[in-house]
Amino acid sequence: MSPLTLFGAGAVLLMLVFYALEERAPAFTLAFAFACLASSAYGWMARTWPFGVVEAVWAVVAWRRWRQRQRGVRS
């Protein structure tokens, strides 16, 4: 298995774990956003640009959700 494949598998695994834990704390939502960025990077490095684009969009969605949760925690 190539290092690139291991990186991609690790990024997707982290996405799954952080997505499952999102309801526990806002930090998991932010971690999910970073895992989506890593997955997007994998998509671009693997030359599968549709995957890279979709994961980048998911990263933005997760980051916005984290910001909303942060505002809710502070209120």
Buried (B, 14 or more C-beta within 10 A) or exposed (E): EEEEEEBBEBBBEBBEEBBEBBEEEBBBBBBBBBBBBBBBBBBBEBEBEEBBEBBBEBBEEBBEBBBEBBEEEEE
